[in-house]
């Protein structure tokens, strides 16, 4: 995103000139606990977009899990089956005859990827870097003594974690940060009395890691498996200690500190992902950071972080439970949300905090784990799922005023195109590019290894919707020029690959699936593979519309625009209504095998799409509601978050809030879950279970959607606010068209608002039920 070059203009201030300032915010941007983390899901996540760490705050033994967003096993592979397109006519014949089960068998034989796909070592996995372990000794105290006044805190607006307690008459304090300044991680240990710090520091990894000490530097290094010759990505981490008082000695693989008053640990790490000189980079970063006093480092870090975080403030009033430890707040919230209204605001800001912490311009987008993994083998490889998950990770970025954090996704998509062009030819004999349902840092675009889920072919179109949304919010024409070839290439593919649906004029995708869902055939058998699932029809419609608009803005490709316009008239409508009043998931009224399936893909046009709205298709709103009623409110955390977004778009504040309550149910489950039971862990990370960060980001987007909507041709304030949020204020949300919006409300009515833009222009707004067109005015 290009920087704003203009002083903002005031567009309108309604009813009052009351300033919505930082001073009005209730200072509650902290997570805190009165005991150490017992499991990883209680640790506090820190990250600077590249490096991550999660300290557990242990008293005698502390484990700090370290991460690097680029640390992946596996490597590039070509899993395209270049003979697949030879079988496409036979697959299509069976689908047109209604023999979906037989077509699916043929897809499984000839229309999936070659080799083990995501189940193999070559696919790779996002992995933990390793564990920094600190073993403490407390002189004059039994190390089994219970610490006094223990408190563990994460300060969201400082991106700083702390641990504090008393032991043997000494106050101990620890501070942790992943620097937004010098790009290293730091841990500051201090004691209230001189010479009372004694600890041993080691650095370990479960596999493919060697630890050693050279020149007082503790190092961990190794090379991951690439799935072929074992010589995959290389990594290195280095730790140095700066002492106030005391002595430092070393062993083969540890640092020993005795009788110090304070110790600052500097942790630098890196991989050879796009950096062949990573070893020198790691050492140079460490050297630079150690030149700065810790307080100076912390100040720079805070300033850099707040440039992003402080763009938005949000307050919903504190309640009787707002001052409890975070885990206790969660325990009480479901039954008594009225006693802790501001927990929703904290959860919203926590999502923004996680976004800033887990990605950085020029690097990788957040994966299923964000950047926090404590295992070698992360669930679902910690990769990028294109049938909702990675898109959901980016849904809050624009509205929550973190627009530039969408750019790493655009870079990832750019990297998919070369292989995506091969995949388009191999399977569909089509031009353009395609990505199916899963990808990784190695540019994978092939179908998955099973037809039931792996043949979903709208992944590339869905990614392009995310890319377009960044333009819709920023109006950054230089960015549009950059992504236009990606959008165009995707549209060219679908234009080439669409086929006629029997007995209609409609053109649809095939073979495809409605992500991971199955249906019954008239013969009693089940299938997933079909022609033209509703989600594909909606995504292709939105894609073609956006490409036509982009071409108009950029004044290019008039012939392509004309072709796509003709195709639009041949696409199925955004939503077809079944006999029982729901939006149909498939072209036929198949009976679902699972009425409460976790995916609700056929409502894509409601969100993130803009096809089902009050203005465009009011007749589809009631069928969308009935679809959601039948699906139910439970599921994995990301599913609950998606349902929250749907109800917010349907402007049902009470139902939206009910979903938020469901999402904020505490859990400690870590098993692989595909059904009900989603919630959040004590550290507020979302639980599928296990941990998946998409639930956090989906909820953040959902709360923003409850407060502000701008997808239907105007900006609407409080479109889906629940009764419980009678009074509040928010500052700095973004609306499409590069508008920044701040407002206050009382008793459910907006009492003041301000909308600014880099350039003056007209805009429609809806406030307290009234729609007006406002002429921009310059201050």
DRENVO-210000 format. One record per residue (C-alpha): x negated, y, z; residue number from 1. Coordinates in steps of 0.05 Angstrom, whole numbers, always signed. Each point is the difference from the previous one (the first is absolute). Example, Ala and Ser with C-alpha at 12.3 -4.5 7.8 and 13.67 -1.06 7.14 Angstrom:
<pts>
-246	-90	+156	1
-27	+69	-13	2
</pts>
This chain:
<pts>
+0	+0	+0	1
-28	+67	-18	2
-6	+51	+56	3
+54	+53	+4	4
-27	+63	-31	5
+55	+47	+20	6
+24	+32	+64	7
+67	-32	+16	8
+63	+41	-12	9
+59	+0	+47	10
+59	-28	-37	11
+53	+7	+53	12
+10	+8	+74	13
+72	-15	+20	14
+36	+23	+63	15
-63	+18	+39	16
-72	+20	-8	17
-19	-43	+59	18
-70	-27	-9	19
-7	-75	+4	20
-68	-2	+30	21
-48	-49	+30	22
+13	+31	+68	23
+71	-26	-2	24
-23	-71	-8	25
+5	-46	+59	26
-70	-27	+12	27
+15	-74	-3	28
-45	-25	-56	29
-33	-54	+42	30
+4	-75	+8	31
-22	-21	+69	32
-4	-63	+44	33
-20	-15	+71	34
-37	-64	-15	35
-50	-28	-52	36
+26	-34	-62	37
+11	-74	+11	38
+9	-15	-74	39
-24	+36	-63	40
+71	+25	-13	41
-7	+43	+62	42
-66	+34	-22	43
-2	+71	-25	44
-13	+10	-75	45
-51	+52	-21	46
-21	+14	-72	47
-28	+54	-45	48
+26	-29	-65	49
-61	-45	-9	50
-24	-24	+69	51
+48	-28	+51	52
-6	-24	+71	53
+48	-26	+53	54
-27	+1	+72	55
+35	-42	+53	56
-24	+41	+60	57
-24	-61	+39	58
-33	+17	+67	59
-55	-52	+6	60
+2	-24	-72	61
+23	+44	-57	62
+11	-22	-71	63
+4	+52	-55	64
+20	-28	-67	65
-33	+35	-58	66
+26	+8	-71	67
-21	+27	-68	68
+57	+11	-50	69
-44	-26	-57	70
-21	-66	+32	71
+30	-55	-44	72
-20	-70	-17	73
+14	-28	-69	74
-18	+33	-66	75
+26	+16	-69	76
+33	-58	-37	77
+36	-11	-65	78
+59	-44	+18	79
+39	+16	-62	80
+28	-60	-37	81
-10	+23	-71	82
+44	-55	-26	83
+60	+22	+42	84
+34	+41	-54	85
+6	-63	-43	86
+51	-26	+50	87
+39	+65	+6	88
+50	-18	-56	89
+16	-67	+34	90
+9	+34	+68	91
+45	+53	-31	92
+42	-53	-35	93
+13	-36	+65	94
+17	+65	+37	95
+49	+21	-54	96
+33	-69	+5	97
+9	+10	+75	98
-51	-55	+16	99
-39	+43	+50	100
-24	-60	+39	101
-31	-31	-61	102
-29	+67	-21	103
-31	+7	+69	104
-33	-68	-7	105
-30	+23	-65	106
-24	+65	+31	107
-33	-39	+56	108
-37	-42	-51	109
-21	+52	-51	110
+17	+71	+22	111
-37	+8	+66	112
-72	+18	+13	113
-57	-47	-13	114
-33	-30	+61	115
+20	+8	+73	116
+16	+74	-7	117
+9	+35	+67	118
-10	-66	+35	119
-73	-6	-22	120
-65	+28	+25	121
-11	+41	-63	122
+63	+40	+14	123
-32	+25	+63	124
+25	+28	+65	125
-5	+65	+39	126
-41	-19	+61	127
-22	+26	+67	128
-70	+28	+3	129
-16	-28	+68	130
+4	+12	+75	131
-40	+49	+41	132
-2	-31	+70	133
-20	+39	+62	134
-11	-38	+65	135
+0	+47	+60	136
-31	-8	+69	137
+21	+44	+58	138
-53	+6	+54	139
+25	-3	+71	140
+67	-29	-23	141
+27	-69	-10	142
+10	-4	-75	143
+66	-35	+13	144
+27	+60	+39	145
+62	+32	-28	146
-14	+69	-28	147
+38	+59	+27	148
+39	+53	-38	149
-9	-37	-65	150
+25	+36	-62	151
-10	-15	-74	152
+23	+54	-49	153
+4	+15	-74	154
+5	+75	-14	155
+33	+3	-69	156
-15	+73	-15	157
-74	-10	+17	158
-9	-70	-30	159
-35	-17	+65	160
+9	-59	+48	161
-21	+1	+72	162
-7	-49	+58	163
-6	+25	+71	164
-2	-36	+68	165
-34	-1	+67	166
-45	-56	+25	167
-40	-1	+64	168
+11	+74	+13	169
-23	+20	-70	170
+43	+29	-55	171
-14	-30	-68	172
+23	+29	-66	173
-6	-24	-71	174
+16	+38	-64	175
+7	-32	-69	176
+5	+32	-68	177
-12	-16	-73	178
-28	+65	-24	179
+33	+41	-55	180
-65	+41	+3	181
-61	-45	-7	182
+37	-64	-20	183
-24	-44	+57	184
+35	-29	+60	185
-20	+24	+70	186
+11	-25	+70	187
-18	+45	+59	188
-8	-34	+67	189
-8	+42	+62	190
-1	-6	+76	191
+16	+53	+52	192
-63	-17	+40	193
-71	-4	-28	194
-29	-67	-19	195
+64	-40	+6	196
+6	-26	-71	197
-26	-70	-13	198
+21	-39	-62	199
-22	-48	-54	200
+21	+13	-72	201
+5	-53	-54	202
+28	-3	-70	203
+29	-65	-27	204
+41	-30	-57	205
+34	-68	-4	206
-32	-19	-66	207
-50	+25	-51	208
-32	+49	+48	209
-70	+7	+29	210
-15	+44	+60	211
-69	+27	+18	212
-35	+58	+33	213
-55	+40	-34	214
-29	+66	+24	215
+54	+6	+54	216
+54	-7	-53	217
+51	-56	+7	218
+21	-25	-69	219
+51	-48	-29	220
-5	-19	-73	221
+22	-54	-48	222
+31	-18	-67	223
+71	-25	-10	224
+23	-57	-45	225
+20	+21	-70	226
+32	-67	-16	227
-51	-19	-53	228
-73	+0	+21	229
+11	+25	+71	230
-36	+66	-13	231
+56	+49	+10	232
+5	+68	+33	233
-57	+20	+46	234
+9	+41	+63	235
-41	+30	+56	236
+16	+32	+67	237
-50	+36	+45	238
+7	+22	+72	239
-46	+47	+38	240
+6	+26	+71	241
-17	+70	+26	242
-8	+1	+76	243
+4	+52	+54	244
-44	-30	+54	245
-14	-73	+8	246
-39	-48	-44	247
+12	-37	-65	248
-29	-69	-12	249
+15	-48	-56	250
+6	-74	-12	251
+4	-39	-65	252
+72	+22	-12	253
+20	+48	+55	254
-13	+67	+32	255
-7	+2	+75	256
+14	+65	+37	257
-14	+10	+74	258
+12	+57	+49	259
+23	+50	-52	260
+48	+57	+15	261
+28	+3	-70	262
-9	-39	-65	263
+22	+18	-70	264
+4	-57	-49	265
-5	+18	-74	266
+29	-52	-46	267
-12	+4	-75	268
+24	-52	-51	269
+8	-9	-74	270
+6	-49	-58	271
-27	-4	-70	272
+70	+13	-28	273
-17	+54	-50	274
-64	+16	+39	275
-62	-40	-18	276
-40	+42	+48	277
+46	-15	+58	278
-57	-19	+48	279
-31	+69	-6	280
+68	+32	+3	281
+15	-34	+66	282
-67	+21	+30	283
+6	+71	-27	284
+69	+10	+30	285
-24	-26	+67	286
-61	+46	-1	287
+43	+61	-17	288
+51	-13	+54	289
-52	-10	+54	290
-26	+71	-12	291
+65	+28	+27	292
+20	+4	+73	293
+61	-43	+14	294
+43	+60	+17	295
-19	+34	-65	296
+16	-64	-39	297
+67	-5	+35	298
+17	+72	-15	299
-15	-8	-75	300
+38	-65	-1	301
+61	+31	+32	302
-1	+60	-47	303
-4	-44	-62	304
+54	-47	+23	305
+48	+55	+20	306
-5	+31	-69	307
+47	-56	-21	308
+35	-19	+64	309
+22	+69	+22	310
+37	+14	-64	311
+63	-29	+32	312
+30	+8	+69	313
+63	-34	+23	314
+37	+3	+67	315
+63	-34	+23	316
-2	+17	+75	317
-29	-42	+54	318
+42	-45	+45	319
-5	-35	+67	320
-43	-56	-29	321
-45	+43	-43	322
-56	+2	+52	323
-4	-75	+10	324
-57	-42	-29	325
+13	-14	-73	326
+13	-75	+10	327
+52	+17	+54	328
+32	+52	-45	329
+9	-55	-52	330
+29	-47	+52	331
+55	+50	+17	332
+13	+32	-67	333
+48	-50	-32	334
+49	+2	+58	335
-9	+74	+18	336
-23	+41	-60	337
+34	+61	+28	338
-53	+1	+56	339
-57	+4	-50	340
+21	+39	-62	341
-70	+22	-15	342
-25	-71	-9	343
+26	+4	-72	344
-41	+64	-11	345
-62	-35	+30	346
+11	-60	-46	347
+6	+47	-60	348
-65	+35	+17	349
-33	-66	+15	350
+16	-21	-71	351
-32	+63	-26	352
-60	-12	+45	353
-8	-71	-28	354
+4	+26	-71	355
-55	+51	+11	356
-41	-52	+36	357
+6	-56	-51	358
-15	+32	-67	359
-43	+54	-31	360
-3	+34	-67	361
-51	-36	-43	362
+7	-66	+38	363
+52	-55	+5	364
+74	+6	+18	365
+24	-33	+65	366
+12	-74	-9	367
+48	-45	+39	368
-43	+12	+62	369
-13	+73	-13	370
-74	-7	+15	371
+5	-37	+66	372
-14	-75	-3	373
-25	-42	+59	374
-7	-64	-39	375
-42	-29	-56	376
+62	-27	-33	377
+53	+55	+4	378
+73	-18	-10	379
+19	-1	-74	380
-74	+17	-14	381
+12	+71	+24	382
+9	+17	-74	383
+48	+42	-41	384
+69	-27	-13	385
+35	+37	-57	386
+72	-23	+14	387
+9	+52	+56	388
-58	+0	+49	389
-54	+43	-29	390
+52	+48	-28	391
+32	+6	+69	392
-69	+16	+28	393
+2	+64	-42	394
+73	+21	+7	395
-12	+49	+57	396
-61	+33	-29	397
+37	+55	-39	398
+57	+18	+47	399
-46	-3	+60	400
-47	+51	-32	401
-58	-48	-12	402
+4	+3	-76	403
-73	-10	-16	404
+1	-67	+35	405
+39	-27	-60	406
-60	+10	-45	407
-37	-64	+20	408
+60	-40	-25	409
-6	+35	-67	410
-73	-21	-3	411
+19	-72	+17	412
+52	+0	-56	413
-50	+28	-49	414
-45	-60	+16	415
+56	-49	-17	416
+9	+24	-72	417
-56	-37	-35	418
+20	-68	+26	419
+74	+19	-3	420
-7	+10	-75	421
-29	-71	-6	422
+57	-27	+42	423
+52	+35	-43	424
-28	-33	-63	425
-12	-68	+32	426
+70	-10	+27	427
+47	+45	-40	428
-40	+15	-63	429
+16	+73	+16	430
-39	+65	-3	431
-11	+43	+61	432
-17	-27	+69	433
+35	-39	+55	434
-12	-21	+72	435
+44	-51	+32	436
+11	-9	+75	437
-68	+0	+34	438
-67	+33	-10	439
-66	+12	+35	440
-61	+45	-5	441
-25	-43	-58	442
+55	+22	-49	443
+44	-62	-2	444
+63	+6	-43	445
+19	-71	-18	446
+63	-35	+24	447
-4	-35	+67	448
-10	-74	+6	449
+73	-17	+9	450
+58	+21	-44	451
+46	+10	+60	452
-35	+64	+20	453
-60	+9	-47	454
+38	+15	-64	455
+30	+66	+24	456
-24	+45	-56	457
+21	+70	+23	458
-60	+12	+45	459
-33	+47	-49	460
+64	+39	-11	461
+10	+7	+75	462
-71	+26	+9	463
+12	+51	-54	464
+60	+25	+39	465
-46	+15	+59	466
-48	+37	-46	467
+57	+41	-30	468
+26	+18	+69	469
-66	+34	+17	470
+10	+45	-61	471
+73	+13	+17	472
-21	+27	+68	473
-62	+38	-21	474
+14	+22	-72	475
-75	-10	-11	476
-6	+0	-76	477
-74	-20	+2	478
+19	-61	+40	479
+57	-15	-49	480
-50	+2	-58	481
-43	-51	+38	482
+56	-49	+14	483
+39	+8	-65	484
-39	-54	-36	485
+16	-48	+57	486
+75	+16	-4	487
-1	-3	-75	488
-36	-67	-1	489
+51	-30	+47	490
+58	+27	-40	491
-30	-26	-65	492
-4	-69	+31	493
+72	-2	+22	494
+23	+29	-66	495
-36	-57	-36	496
+21	-55	+48	497
+74	+14	+9	498
+47	-52	-30	499
+74	-2	-15	500
+45	-29	+54	501
+48	-50	-32	502
+69	+26	-16	503
-17	+73	+13	504
-37	+58	-32	505
-45	+6	+61	506
-75	-8	-1	507
-32	-31	+62	508
-64	-29	+28	509
-12	-75	-3	510
-22	-45	+30	511
+2	+35	+67	512
+27	-7	+70	513
+34	+43	+52	514
-58	+0	+49	515
-3	-66	+38	516
+76	-11	-1	517
+35	-61	-29	518
+70	-16	-24	519
+45	-59	-14	520
+14	-22	-72	521
+67	-28	-21	522
-30	-70	+1	523
-16	+8	+75	524
-75	+7	-10	525
-39	+62	+21	526
-46	+46	-38	527
-37	+65	+6	528
-19	+13	-73	529
+50	+40	-39	530
+11	+53	-53	531
+7	+73	+21	532
+3	+2	+76	533
+31	+65	+22	534
-64	+27	+30	535
-36	-7	-67	536
+56	+35	-36	537
-2	+58	+49	538
-76	+7	+0	539
-4	-1	-76	540
+55	+52	-4	541
-36	+46	+48	542
-67	-12	-33	543
+25	+17	-70	544
+34	+62	+27	545
-63	+23	+34	546
-45	-13	-60	547
+48	+40	-44	548
-3	+58	+49	549
-76	-5	+7	550
-8	+1	-76	551
+45	+62	-3	552
-41	+36	+53	553
-66	-18	-33	554
+27	+11	-70	555
-23	-68	-26	556
+28	-65	-30	557
+66	+25	-29	558
+8	-65	-39	559
-9	-43	+62	560
+50	+44	+37	561
+51	-10	-55	562
-10	-75	+2	563
+7	-3	+76	564
+62	+43	-4	565
+31	-51	-47	566
-20	-56	+47	567
+32	+35	+60	568
+67	-6	-34	569
-10	-75	-4	570
-20	-13	+72	571
+52	-28	+48	572
+32	+53	+46	573
-35	+16	+66	574
+48	-44	+38	575
+53	-49	-20	576
+54	-17	+51	577
+18	-72	+18	578
+70	-26	+12	579
-9	+7	+75	580
-21	+73	-7	581
-76	-6	+7	582
-54	+22	-47	583
-21	-61	-40	584
-71	-25	+9	585
-2	-37	-66	586
+34	+7	-67	587
+47	-57	+19	588
+40	-5	+65	589
-44	-55	+28	590
+12	-23	+71	591
-60	+16	+43	592
-36	-55	+37	593
-12	+48	+58	594
+51	+55	+13	595
-47	+34	+50	596
-62	-4	-43	597
-56	+48	+22	598
-5	+33	-69	599
+56	+46	-23	600
-31	+13	-67	601
+63	+17	-38	602
+7	+64	+40	603
-66	+27	-27	604
+40	+52	-38	605
+24	+27	+67	606
-70	+4	+29	607
-54	+14	-22	608
+36	+10	-66	609
+46	+59	-13	610
+53	-37	-40	611
+53	-11	+53	612
+19	+69	+27	613
+60	+42	+17	614
-11	+42	-62	615
-19	-53	-52	616
+38	-63	+20	617
+48	+12	+58	618
+38	-63	-20	619
-59	-42	+22	620
-6	+26	+71	621
+55	-43	+30	622
-26	-64	-35	623
-70	+16	+26	624
+28	+5	+71	625
+36	-66	-7	626
-64	-32	-26	627
-36	+23	+63	628
+56	-23	+46	629
-5	-70	-28	630
-76	-1	+5	631
+3	+18	+74	632
-47	+43	+42	633
-54	-49	+22	634
-62	-25	-34	635
-76	+11	+0	636
-20	+70	+20	637
-10	+24	-72	638
+70	-25	-17	639
+31	+38	+57	640
-38	+63	-21	641
+26	-8	-72	642
+71	-7	+25	643
-10	+63	+41	644
-20	+36	-64	645
+61	-26	-37	646
+48	+23	+55	647
-35	+67	+3	648
+10	+9	-75	649
+74	-19	+11	650
+0	+56	+52	651
+25	-43	+57	652
-40	+28	+59	653
+29	-48	+51	654
-18	-62	-41	655
-68	+29	-16	656
-14	+8	+74	657
+25	-70	+15	658
-53	-26	-48	659
-53	+43	+34	660
+20	-31	+67	661
-6	-69	-31	662
-69	+17	-26	663
-23	+25	+68	664
+16	-64	+37	665
-63	-24	+36	666
-30	-67	-18	667
-64	-39	+12	668
+14	-52	-55	669
-58	-10	-49	670
+26	-59	-40	671
+13	+4	-74	672
+72	+22	-6	673
+46	+6	-60	674
+66	+8	+37	675
+27	+39	+58	676
-40	+25	+59	677
-39	+60	-25	678
-19	+56	+47	679
-62	+35	+27	680
-58	-20	+44	681
-18	+37	+63	682
-49	+43	-41	683
+59	+19	-46	684
-28	-38	-60	685
+56	-33	-37	686
+11	-75	+7	687
+25	-41	-58	688
-23	-38	+39	689
-60	-2	-7	690
-26	+71	-6	691
+16	+33	-65	692
-8	+75	-5	693
+55	+10	-52	694
+52	+0	+55	695
-33	+60	+31	696
-4	+38	-65	697
+70	-19	-21	698
+28	+26	+66	699
-39	+65	-7	700
+30	+9	-70	701
+69	-18	+28	702
-3	+52	+56	703
-21	+52	-51	704
+59	-20	-44	705
+47	+8	+59	706
-25	+71	+9	707
-8	+23	-72	708
+19	-24	-69	709
-18	+30	-68	710
+13	-55	-51	711
+68	+20	-26	712
-13	+69	-30	713
-1	+41	+64	714
-32	+2	+69	715
+45	-24	+56	716
-15	+10	+74	717
+22	-51	+52	718
+35	-46	-51	719
-2	-60	+46	720
-11	+24	+71	721
+30	-43	+56	722
+43	+28	+56	723
-56	-12	+50	724
-45	+50	-36	725
+45	+60	+16	726
-58	+48	+9	727
-68	+2	-31	728
-49	+35	-45	729
-48	-20	-55	730
-53	+38	-36	731
-38	-15	-64	732
+39	-55	-36	733
-6	-1	-75	734
+55	-2	-53	735
-4	-15	-74	736
-24	+60	-39	737
-57	+16	+48	738
+45	+33	+52	739
-20	+1	+74	740
+59	-3	+47	741
+8	+18	+74	742
+64	+5	+39	743
+33	-2	+69	744
+67	-28	+19	745
+46	+0	+60	746
+63	-42	+13	747
-12	-32	-68	748
+1	+67	-38	749
-60	+33	-33	750
-11	+68	+34	751
-63	+22	-37	752
-41	-22	-58	753
-58	+21	-44	754
-18	-26	-69	755
-65	+21	-34	756
-31	-13	-67	757
-66	+17	-34	758
+39	+38	-53	759
+67	+34	+3	760
+59	-35	-33	761
+73	-18	+9	762
+22	-60	+40	763
+65	-32	+22	764
+6	-15	+74	765
+53	-35	+42	766
+5	+22	+72	767
+57	-17	+48	768
+41	-27	-58	769
-7	+60	-47	770
-40	+1	-65	771
-30	+66	-23	772
-49	+21	-53	773
-53	+46	+28	774
-44	+48	-39	775
-71	-1	+22	776
-25	+63	+33	777
-72	+21	+10	778
-24	+22	+68	779
</pts>
